[in-house]
Amino acid sequence: MILTVPELSELPMPAAAFDPEDELIAQTPEWTGASAGAVAYPVRRNRLVICTSKANPACELVLSRLLHAMDATAAVVSGVQLQRVAMLAASLRIVAGRRQATIGTSHDVIDFARAGITARTSLDVHVDGRPAFPVPSPEVAALVLVQFAANAERHARVSAVTIEQTHNSFSVVWAGQSGNRSVVTARQRSSRNRWGMGFSRIAADTLGGAIYPPYDRDDSMVVSTLELGLNRLALPLATVVNGRIGKATRPWDEETGFEPGRETAANPRIENAVRAALEKPNEIVVSDGWWARAAHDLVWIAIPPDAIIDRARDVLDGIVHERALWDGVPEPAQSRVFALASLLGAMLGTALPRVPVDTWNRKYPEIAAAFGASIPAPEFEGMGAIDPRIVAFLAFEFGDRFETDGDDLFLHVSDAKLNDPFVRIFLQENDNALKLS
């Protein structure tokens, strides 16, 4: 889909287009600037920036600390472990909506992918040819190939894969038949069940590329491909004209299966979006999670990117899904990431992990020593408490002293840290202690 400047100003979202020098090309009436949580899509040499719902500042702060902690782990690992950690950290930044500006080569993609595949699977990995060409964010491209390989092992039960390359694409190839298996996934978290291929779609969008599900090749091999360098608009977007899909992006086709020319009457979700837009001409309307706007003689419909809360949940899912890439990271880096992920999860409604008192008393001194926390460990005799990895992180970052009160355990925050925006997230107003039991 090629958009004209007038069309850019009609899109059904707060959005603006910028040229390579970040000069404004066009904007919609609702655009007020790129707020926290904005998502950028490459469009040829330009960028389309879209604002999602207003970001939660507390969630944004904890998510940023988590991503920073993952990046910092690169300083304490090396070799293959460094490749695995760098791949995960860069990919989760993409999932969170951050810009990832690293540039590498196709050789980097292969090296990262082999490190990830050997961590996630028991597959033998072969490489067919190594042409050298530049690749943006090679760590992220590599993790897409890891998903292809892991799916091949899981669904096709193969024991070996080959990574093939051309001047702008990477394919994971294995012997067998695809069985006409399609990639069932979605860009929006609410519309998918699994993390891996949803990540792959988002990654390809961010890199200006596309993924192609497994297909049968003439030589009895099955192929999954990541193509780069397309730089087409990766936002699912379409127009509806006189009850039919007008023009549409490829991601729209992937998400809905309603290509240009198809009648929309067979899709109630599209029909509802059109009806809602026509009731409020020229305004952005939200219909079942989709955005729409009636402008002139057509209706624009877009499937928006997830807001920061759902992207934060995707980051946490990614840490769990890709835990094989994280195994072996030394302390305290591993516990710091665990603690920040747990605290972010608690903000999103997941209970903080807890352990029995015997486990807590045995593990806390060991983890606190790794952090360098100097607060003496308490004589705690309650039923149990928050995971000692989280407590050790909080004690090192903010703690002054522990206090026990019967079966309850508290961590008093040092006076110098009481006004720290991060710790205030977890303290009640006027409190100076965190309850840990």
N, C-alpha and C positions, 0 to 999 in steps of 0.2 A: 504494500500500500504506500503510495506517494502522497504526502499531505502538502497542500498549498499553505501559504501564510494565512489567508483568511480561514481556512479549515482548522489550522492550529488554534485559532482563537475561539473556535466553536466546540472544542473537545469537552466531554462531559466530566470535567475534573478541574481542580485548581492546579494549573500546569503552566510551564513556560519552556520555550525552546531557546537554546543557546548555541552559538557557533564555537569553533575551537578556541577562540580567544575569550570565551565566556561573555561575549556581547549578546544582549537580548535580541532574539529574532521575532518572537511573537509570544503572547500570553493570553490566557483566558481571563474573563472579567473577575474571577474569584481569586486570582493569584495575588498573594501579598508577600511573597518571598519564600525561600526554601527553609522551612522550619525543621526542627529535629524530627527525624523519621522520614524525610523526603526520600524518594527513590528516583534514581537517574537511569534512563535507558539510552544506550548509544543508537543514533540514527545516522548512518553513514559517518560523516566526520563531525556531526553535531550531537547535542544531548537534549533529550526531553526529560524535564524534571517534574515529578508529580508529588504533591503533598497528600498524604493519607490523613487519617483522623489525627487530632492533636495528640502529641506524644505525652505520656506520663513522665514527668521529670524524674521521679524517684526510680522508676523502672529503667529509664534511659541511663541514669547514673550508675546503677548496679550492673547493668548490661555492659556499659563501657569499662567498668573496673574488671569485669570478667574477661572481656576480649583483650584488655591490656595484659592481664595476668597470663593468658595463653600465649600472647606474643613474647612476653618476657621469658617464657620457658626456654626459648631458643638459646638463651645464654648458659643454660645448665645441661644441655644435651648435645650430642654430636653424632656424626655418621648417619646411619639409616634412621635412628630415632629422631634426629633433627629433621630429616626429610618428612617423616610421618607427622611430627608435631606442627611443622610449618604448613603442611598441606591442610591439616584440620583447622589451624588458626585462621589461615587465609580464607578458607571456605566458609567458616562460620561468620567471618566479617561480611562476606557476600550475602549470606542468609539474613544477617541483621540489617542489611541495607546500606552498609558502609561502602565507600569507594575503595577499590583495591587497585593500586597503581603500579604494581611490580611488572617488569618486563623480563622475559626470559626467552628460551629457545625451545624448539621441539625436542631437543635432547633432554632438557630439564623436565619436560612433561613425561617422557618415557622413564627417566630415573625416579621421579616422584611416584609415578604409577606403579612401577615394580615394587618400590618400598611399601606402598599401601596394599597392593594385591597380596604380597607375601605375608603381611600382617593379618589381613582379613580372611584369607582363604588358604587352602593347601594346594592350590593350583601350581603347575609348572608354567612359567611365563617365558614366551619366546618373542623376539622382536624381528620383524621383517623389514629391513632397510632403515636407515636413520638419516633422512634428508634434513638439513638444517634450515629452519626458517623461524622468524621471530613470533613469539606467542605472548599475549597479555595474560598476566596472572597464571603462569604455568602450573602452580600448585593447585589452583581451582580446576583447571582443565583435567589435571591428573586424577583428581578425586571422582570426576565423572567416569573416567575409564575404570576406576576401582569399582564403582557401582555396577557397570556393565559386567565386569568379570565375576563379581560376587553373585549377581543374578544368574550368570551362566552356570556357575557351580551349583547354585541352589536349585534352579529349575530344570536345567538340562543334565545335571549330574555329570559334568565333564571333569576330566582330570588335568587338562591343559588348555591354555588359550594363547593366541598370538596377537600382538599389537602391530597393526599395519599403519603406514602413514602415506599421505600424499602431501602436496605443497600447502594444503589448508585444512586437512582433516586427519582424525585419528580413528581407527576402527579396532574393536576387540572381536576376534574371529575364533570360532571353534567348530569342530566337526559335528555334524548332525543335521537335524531339521528343526525349524523354529516352531512348527505346529501352529503357525499363524497366530502366535502369541503377540498380543498388542501391549503397549505400555499404558497401563491404567494408572493415571496419576492426575494431579492438578496443581496449578500454581498456588491456589488459595489453600491454606491449611484446613479450613472447614470442609473442603471437598475431597480430601484424600485420607487414606488410612496409613500409609507408610512414608518414611522419611526419604529414603535413598533416591528414588527416581523423581520425587518432587524437588529435592535439592538439585538434581541434574537439570531439570527444566529451568529453574531459577538461575543456575550457574551459566547455562548456555545463553539465556536471555542477557545476563549481565556482560558476558564476553562478546556479545554481538554475533552469536552463532545459533546452532540448532542441533537437537539430538534426533536420531532416527532409530526406531525400535528394531528389534531383531528381524532380519529378513533372510530368506534362503538364496544363496548364490548358486550359480550354475555348477560349481565344482563340489557340491555337497557340503559346503561350509555355511555356517550361520554368522551374520555380521550385525554388530551394533556400532553406530557411528556418531562421533561428535564432529560437526563441521564448524569451522571458525571463519571469520572474515566476511560474514554476510552483512553485518551491520544494518540489518533491516529492523524496523520498529518491532520490538518484542512484546509490546503491550497487546493483550487480546482486545481488539477493537474492530467494530464493524458499523456500517450504516444500514438502515432499513428504509427502503423506498417502495411505496405501494405494496406492502405486504411481502416483500422479498428482501433477502440480503443483497445489499449493493456491493460495495467494495469492503474487503476485510483483510486483516493481517493473518499471516500463517498461524501465529499463536491462537487467534480466535478459532480458526479451523480445528486446531488440536484440542482446544478446550470444549468446543460445542458440537463439532461435526456438522455445522451448518455453513457450507461454503457459499460463495457468491452465487446468486441466482436461485437459491432454494427458497421456497415459501416458508414464512415464519409461523403459519397457523399451526403447524405440527409441534411447535415448541412453546408451551404455556409461559415459560420463564421469559422468553424473548417478547412474547405478546404482552405480558404484564408490564415489562419495562417500557415498551412502546406506548402503551395506554397511559401509564403514569407520566411519561414525558409530554405527551400531547395535552394532558390536562394542565400543565404548567409550562407553556412555551418559553424557550430561551433560558430556563432555569435548570440547574442540576437537580435531578431527582435520584433517589436510591430505591431500588426495587429488588428485594430478595438478595441483597449484597452486591448487585450490579449498579453501575452509574449510567445515567442516560440524560440526553438533552435533545429536545426538538428544536431544530434550526432550519428555517426556510422550508423546503419541501421534503426534508428527511429527518430521521432520528439517529443520533449517534448512541451507541451502546459500548461500554467498556467494562471489562472485568478487572477491578482495581487490584493493585498489590496489597498484601496484608499490611495492617497497621503495626506499630512497633510492639504492641503486646503479643500478637500472634507470632511475630518474627522472633521475639524473645523466647517464646515457647519452642519455636523451631530450633533455636540455638541449643536449648537444653536437650531436645530430642536428638540433635546431632551429636552432642557429647556422649550420650548413651549409645546411640547407634554405631558410632565410630570409636568405641572404647578400646578396640584393639590397637588403634593408632596411638593411644595414650598410655598403654601399659608400659611400665618400665621407667616412666618419668620419676626422677628422684624427689625426695622430700627436701624442703617443704613445698616445692612447686606443685606437686600433685594435690596435696591437701588444700593449698590456697585456691586452686581452681575448683576443687570439690566444694569448698566452703562457699565461694562466691556463687557457684551454680545452685547450691542448696538455698542460699539466701534469696537469690532471684526467683527460684521456684516457690519459696514461701510467699513472696510478694504476689505471685500469680495464683495462689490458692492451694499449693501443695504443702503438706505438713513437713516441718523440719525432721530429718531422721534422728532417731533417738537410740540409745544403747542402755543395757542394764548397768547398774552401779559397779559391779565387779569389772566389767569390760571398760567402763569409763575410767575407773581408778588405775587400771593397768595400762591403758593406752595413752591417757592424756599426758603424763610426764614425758613419754617418749616423743610424742608429736610436738609438744611445747618446746622441747629441747631442740628439735630440728628447726623450728621457727626462730629460736633464740628468745622466746618469751621468758622474762625473768621473774614473773610473779610466782610466788610459791604455790604449789598445788594444794588444794584444800583437803581437809579430812572430811570426805563426803560420804554419808551413810544413807542417803535417800534411796528411792526405788530405781532411779536412773536419770539420765540427763541427755541434752542435745549432744549429738555426735562430737567426740573430742576433737576431730579435725576442724569443725566449725568453731568450737570454743577456743582452740589454740590460735586460730587465725584472728578472732576477735580480741583475745587477750594480748596478742602481739601488737595489733594495730591500735587498740584503744584502751586496753585494760589498766587499771590502777591496783585493784585487789579483789580477791574473792570473798564472799560472805556466805555462810550457811545459816539457815533458819529452819530448824527441824528437818523436814524432808526436802526443803527447797534450797536451791543453789543460785547465787547471784554473782554477776560480774560488774563491779563498779567501774565506770568510765573515768579516765583521768580528766582532771579539770581542763588540761590543754586541748582535749579532744571533744569536750562536751558540745561545742558548736560546729563540729565537723558535719557537713551536710549528709555524708554517708551514714554516720552512726545515728544521726537524728531520725533517720528513716525508721529505725528499729527501737527507738525510745519513746515512751509516752511523754506527753507534755510535762515539763518540770521534773521528770525522772532523771536520775543519774546512774541507773543500774539496769542491766539486762537480766531477765529471769531465764535461767538455763535448764530448770527442772520441770 
